[in-house]
Amino acid sequence: MPAETITITDNRTGKTYELSIQDETIRALDLRKIRAHDEDFGLMTYDPGYTNTTSCKSRITFIDGDKGILNYRGYPIEQLAESSSYLETAYLLRSGELPTAAQLGEWTKSIVSQSAVPSFIEGLIESFPVGSHPMGMLISVLGALSTANSDSKHVYDVDVRTKHIHKLIAQVATISAYAYRRQSGLPLVSPDANLSFSGNVLKMMFGKTGERYRVNPVLEKALDVLFILHADHEQNCSTSTMRMVGSSEADPYVSTAAAAAALYGPLHGGANEAVLKMLKEIGTKSHIPEYIQRVKAGEVKLMGFGHRVYKNYDPRARIIKHTAYQVFETMGTNPMLDMAIELERIALEDEYFVKRKLYPNVDFYSGMIYQAMGFPVEMFTVLFGLARTSGWLAQWEELVTDDDQKIGRPRQIFLGSPERKYLPISER
């Protein structure tokens, strides 16, 4: 069996170096051994966007983009979406194992009992102008929650971590609903401990104060499936931000606020909104051939297709397509669904798209589902963040308990001016 090493020859000096390979990686610091002379700093890697750089060892989420595989703690996403619930999946992400009935009951009770937010948080939300973007409200309120939970700074205390992980999963849902209500100029609706997690989200968003809310089971299940599909996705932009901020020993509230801010960017959390804009631009099914030609000419992009990781059909897209049919059967037909199905058919058959591995991703159908359920487009990213909170927190805790981790501090390649002498302003 060949040795788990790689030999590198530096053509500048003729020297060879043998570096260890572990888990199909080499340690970046081992490259520092490769120097042109004694005063040389040593080699570094240059990897904008971290396209081929590992920052951690994780046991939470596995993705094989070429095969279209997504597993949480070893369980295929298809099985979890079919049989699990969001809170059970959240338990799995954190603990590494599916809960027993007793464990799930205790976990659920703990989270549901902490759904109510402090009164000053309600006041803060109501201080935002009506129409404020709910994502901005979510980020701001998460930071404010840190001030009400000062003990959360004891990040190495497992009991403290547990308490605030439970509280965050519960209260991000409440804050998200409250942000929607404030944006819409509606009074806040308190959480209901008698409802499921997703049913409670629907009630807080669409219920009326003082009236009993009847949860539609189809919408409840659809929302739970969407939350499961978005719960974690390995080291994406927002999760990496969660870990980077957490590496400074920041508490989970401000770390989650930072992750939510990263998600706010249109290249990350706003992709499903872009799909709706594209479908609106296309207008009707008869205009699709013309739009496809514009895509091939490089004039426009086919939104919701292709993925930085998946070079096959996004497994989440298969699940969510089925969910879309169920929601539209309940809420009424939508011409956008017909356009989406036709676009998907063309992309899966047309050599141009097949050659480029432009398969539908999770964002292709999720925006249409949210819209059919009554959510405005500004809420799409908030719902994404609500679901991703459990994954962010699992990743944050894994970082905190990993002895290999240090405070994040990337290197740079300096291309600026060499040292210069300061000149008085009169001499410039």
URSULQUI-V34193 format. One record per pair of residues at least 4 apart in sequence whose C-alpha atoms are under 7 Angstrom apart, sorted by sequence separation. I is the first residue (numbers start at 1). J is the second residue. D is the distance in whole Angstrom. If there is no record, write none. Layout:
{{I,J,D} {I,J,D}}
This chain:
{{10,14,5} {21,25,5} {22,26,6} {36,40,6} {47,51,6} {64,68,6} {65,69,6} {71,75,5} {72,76,7} {75,79,7} {76,80,7} {77,81,6} {78,82,6} {79,83,6} {80,84,5} {84,88,6} {85,89,6} {86,90,6} {87,91,6} {88,92,6} {89,93,6} {90,94,6} {91,95,6} {92,96,5} {99,103,5} {100,104,6} {101,105,6} {102,106,6} {103,107,6} {104,108,6} {105,109,6} {106,110,6} {107,111,6} {108,112,6} {109,113,6} {110,114,7} {111,115,7} {117,121,6} {118,122,7} {119,123,6} {120,124,6} {121,125,6} {122,126,6} {123,127,6} {128,132,6} {133,137,7} {134,138,6} {135,139,6} {136,140,6} {137,141,6} {138,142,6} {139,143,7} {140,144,6} {141,145,6} {142,146,7} {145,149,6} {146,150,6} {157,161,6} {158,162,6} {159,163,6} {160,164,6} {161,165,6} {162,166,6} {163,167,6} {164,168,6} {165,169,6} {166,170,6} {167,171,6} {168,172,6} {169,173,7} {170,174,7} {171,175,6} {172,176,6} {173,177,6} {174,178,6} {175,179,6} {176,180,6} {177,181,6} {178,182,6} {179,183,6} {180,184,6} {181,185,6} {182,186,6} {195,199,6} {196,200,6} {197,201,6} {198,202,6} {199,203,6} {200,204,6} {201,205,6} {202,206,6} {203,207,5} {216,220,6} {217,221,6} {218,222,6} {219,223,6} {220,224,6} {221,225,6} {222,226,6} {223,227,6} {224,228,6} {225,229,6} {226,230,6} {227,231,6} {235,239,6} {236,240,6} {237,241,6} {238,242,6} {239,243,6} {240,244,6} {241,245,6} {242,246,6} {243,247,6} {246,250,5} {250,254,7} {251,255,6} {252,256,6} {253,257,6} {254,258,6} {255,259,6} {256,260,6} {257,261,6} {258,262,6} {259,263,6} {260,264,6} {265,269,6} {266,270,4} {267,271,6} {270,274,7} {271,275,7} {272,276,7} {273,277,6} {274,278,6} {275,279,6} {276,280,6} {277,281,6} {278,282,6} {279,283,6} {283,287,7} {287,291,6} {288,292,6} {289,293,6} {290,294,6} {291,295,6} {292,296,6} {293,297,6} {294,298,6} {295,299,6} {307,311,7} {310,314,6} {315,319,7} {316,320,6} {317,321,6} {318,322,7} {319,323,7} {320,324,6} {321,325,7} {322,326,7} {323,327,6} {324,328,6} {325,329,6} {326,330,7} {327,331,6} {328,332,5} {329,333,7} {335,339,7} {336,340,6} {337,341,6} {338,342,6} {339,343,6} {340,344,6} {341,345,6} {342,346,6} {343,347,6} {344,348,6} {345,349,6} {346,350,6} {350,354,6} {351,355,6} {352,356,7} {353,357,6} {354,358,6} {360,364,6} {362,366,6} {363,367,7} {365,369,6} {366,370,6} {367,371,6} {368,372,6} {369,373,6} {370,374,7} {371,375,5} {375,379,6} {379,383,6} {380,384,6} {381,385,6} {382,386,6} {383,387,6} {384,388,6} {385,389,6} {388,392,6} {389,393,6} {390,394,6} {391,395,6} {392,396,6} {393,397,6} {394,398,6} {395,399,6} {396,400,6} {397,401,6} {398,402,6} {423,427,6} {424,428,7} {9,14,6} {10,15,6} {21,26,5} {35,40,6} {47,52,7} {64,69,5} {71,76,4} {72,77,7} {84,89,7} {92,97,5} {99,104,5} {181,186,5} {195,200,5} {215,220,7} {235,240,5} {245,250,6} {250,255,6} {263,268,6} {264,269,6} {265,270,7} {266,271,6} {282,287,6} {294,299,5} {295,300,5} {328,333,5} {348,353,7} {349,354,7} {353,358,5} {370,375,5} {371,376,6} {423,428,7} {9,15,6} {10,16,6} {20,26,6} {35,41,7} {63,69,5} {64,70,7} {70,76,6} {71,77,5} {92,98,5} {154,160,7} {155,161,6} {181,187,6} {207,213,6} {263,269,5} {282,288,6} {294,300,6} {295,301,6} {347,353,5} {348,354,6} {399,405,7} {9,16,4} {19,26,7} {35,42,5} {63,70,5} {70,77,6} {91,98,7} {181,188,6} {295,302,6} {347,354,7} {8,16,5} {9,17,6} {34,42,5} {35,43,7} {62,70,6} {63,71,7} {91,99,7} {152,160,6} {192,200,6} {7,16,7} {8,17,5} {32,41,7} {33,42,6} {34,43,6} {62,71,5} {152,161,7} {191,200,6} {246,255,6} {282,291,7} {7,17,6} {8,18,6} {32,42,4} {61,71,6} {62,72,7} {178,188,6} {203,213,6} {245,255,6} {370,380,7} {7,18,4} {19,30,7} {31,42,7} {32,43,5} {61,72,5} {347,358,7} {348,359,7} {6,18,6} {7,19,6} {31,43,5} {32,44,7} {60,72,6} {61,73,6} {125,137,7} {152,164,7} {347,359,7} {5,18,6} {6,19,5} {31,44,6} {60,73,5} {191,204,6} {242,255,5} {367,380,7} {5,19,5} {6,20,6} {59,73,7} {190,204,6} {242,256,6} {5,20,4} {6,21,7} {189,204,5} {4,20,6} {5,21,5} {88,104,7} {199,215,6} {242,258,7} {344,360,7} {4,21,5} {241,258,7} {242,259,5} {189,207,7} {241,259,5} {189,208,7} {73,93,7} {121,141,7} {189,209,6} {239,259,6} {72,93,7} {87,108,7} {199,220,5} {238,259,5} {241,262,7} {198,220,6} {238,260,7} {13,36,6} {73,96,6} {12,36,7} {177,201,7} {181,205,6} {238,262,5} {180,205,7} {198,223,6} {237,262,7} {238,263,5} {278,303,7} {198,224,6} {177,204,6} {173,201,6} {177,205,5} {275,303,5} {274,303,6} {275,304,6} {272,304,7} {60,93,6} {271,304,7} {138,175,6} {138,176,6} {138,179,7} {324,365,7} {331,372,7} {137,179,6} {327,369,7} {317,360,6} {317,361,5} {321,365,6} {328,372,7} {134,179,5} {312,357,6} {317,362,4} {320,365,6} {324,369,6} {134,180,6} {311,357,6} {313,359,5} {314,360,6} {316,362,5} {320,366,7} {312,359,6} {313,360,6} {314,361,5} {314,362,7} {134,183,6} {133,183,7} {132,183,5} {306,357,7} {130,182,6} {131,183,4} {306,358,4} {114,167,6} {130,183,5} {131,184,6} {305,358,5} {306,359,5} {117,171,6} {125,179,7} {130,184,7} {285,339,5} {305,359,5} {306,360,6} {307,361,7} {111,166,5} {115,170,5} {116,171,7} {130,185,5} {284,339,7} {305,360,4} {306,361,6} {110,166,7} {111,167,6} {114,170,6} {115,171,5} {126,182,6} {304,360,6} {305,361,6} {125,182,7} {279,336,7} {304,361,6} {112,170,6} {111,170,5} {115,174,6} {304,363,5} {304,364,4} {116,191,7} {115,191,6} {113,193,7} {112,193,6} {229,316,6} {275,364,6} {272,363,4} {276,367,7} {271,363,6} {272,364,6} {276,368,7} {155,249,7} {272,366,6} {273,367,6} {272,367,5} {155,251,6} {153,250,7} {153,251,5} {152,251,6} {222,323,6} {273,377,6} {146,253,5} {145,253,7} {146,254,6} {219,327,7} {218,327,7} {143,253,6} {142,253,6} {143,254,5} {270,381,6} {142,254,7} {269,381,5} {143,257,6} {142,257,5} {269,384,7} {264,381,7} {139,257,5} {139,260,6} {139,261,6} {260,385,6} {135,264,7} {86,224,6} {85,224,6} {89,228,7} {86,227,6} {86,228,5} {81,225,5} {81,228,6} {242,392,6} {246,396,6} {243,395,7} {239,392,6} {243,396,6} {230,384,6} {242,396,6} {231,387,5} {232,388,6} {243,399,7} {230,387,6} {231,388,4} {230,388,6} {231,390,6} {232,391,5} {247,406,6} {248,407,5} {227,387,5} {231,391,5} {247,407,5} {247,408,6} {244,408,6} {61,233,7} {62,234,7} {61,234,5} {180,379,7} {176,382,6} {176,386,7} {173,386,6} {172,386,6} {169,389,6} {169,390,6} {165,393,7} {78,319,7} {68,310,6} {65,309,5} {66,310,6} {68,312,5} {134,378,7} {65,310,4} {66,311,5} {67,312,6} {68,313,6} {70,315,7} {133,378,7} {134,379,7} {65,311,5} {66,312,6} {68,314,6} {69,315,6} {65,312,6} {68,315,6} {135,382,6} {134,382,7} {93,391,7} {90,390,5} {94,394,5} {93,394,6}}
